[in-house]
């Protein structure tokens, strides 16, 4: 079975970018968060990489960034509907892995 360009593109993106899946699952399980909250919850990720991954996820429409007009500035990140559906599909991959790991 061949993947069309859209499917192959998103799979390559998810598989090739370190910490992408962690950022998505963090937002899924803990909801909307500010940058420093994400950083605190994912201590193994550097601020530079987290910032880069959030921007990439936002560009793909998987994460939304909401900037509040406050002092000090406040920005919150959350999963979009598209991002939420993607994370839910991870459960199917997990079930597949469990099934085939048992049958090795």
N, C-alpha and C positions, 0 to 999 in steps of 0.2 A: 504494500500500500504506500503510495507516494503522498507526501504532505503538500498542500498548496502553499504558495509563498507566505501567506498570512500565518498559517499554522507553524511552518518551519521557522519563521522569523521570531515568533513569541517563544517557542521552545528553545531556540538558540539563545535568545535574550535571557531567559530564566536560568538556563544551564551554564551560561558563560560568565555571569556576573556574580562574584562572591558576595554573599550576604543578602541578595535580593529576596530569597525565600524567607529568610529570618525577619526582614523588615515587614514583609507582607503578613506573616503569621503573627508578629508582635502587634501590629495594628488590628488584626482580626480578633485576637484574644483579649486585648486590653483596650481597644477602642481608640478614640481620638486622643492624640498626645502632642505635646510640645516637643521641640527638638531635644531639649535637655532631658526630658523624661525618656524619650527613646534611647538616648545615649546612655542614661543610667541603667536602663533595662537590658541594654545590649553592650555591656562593657568591653567585649572583645572587638568591637567595631570602632575605628578611629572617627573623630568628628569629621575629618575631610572625606572619608569614604561614605559615611552616613549621609552627609550633605549631597554627595554625588549620586548615591543610589536613590535618595528621595526625589531629586530632580529628574532622574531617568524614569522613575515610576510615575511621576507627575506628567512627564511628556508623553508617556504611553497611555495615560488616562486611567491608571490603576490606583493612584493616590491623589487626593485633592489637598491643596495647600490653601488655608484660609488665613489671610493677614488681617489683623484687627488694627484700626486706627487709634492706638493707645500709646501712652508713654508710661513705662518703657514699651517698645514694640512687642507685640505678641503674635506668634504664628502657630497654627495648629495643623496637624496632618491627620488625615483619616482615609480609610479605604473608600473608593468609589463603589458604585454598584458592580461595575465591571471587575474591579479588584476583589470584591467580596465573592463573586461567583468563581473567580479563578482559585481563590483559597479553598473554597468548598470542594473544588475538583481534586485538591490534594488528598482529601479523604479517600477518594476512589483509588488513587495511586497507592496510598497506604494499605488499603484492603488487598489490592493486587499483590503488593510486596509480602504481606503476611501470608497470603494463600500460597504463593510460590516459594517462599522461604521454608514453609512447613513441608512442602513436597520435594525438597531437594534431594 
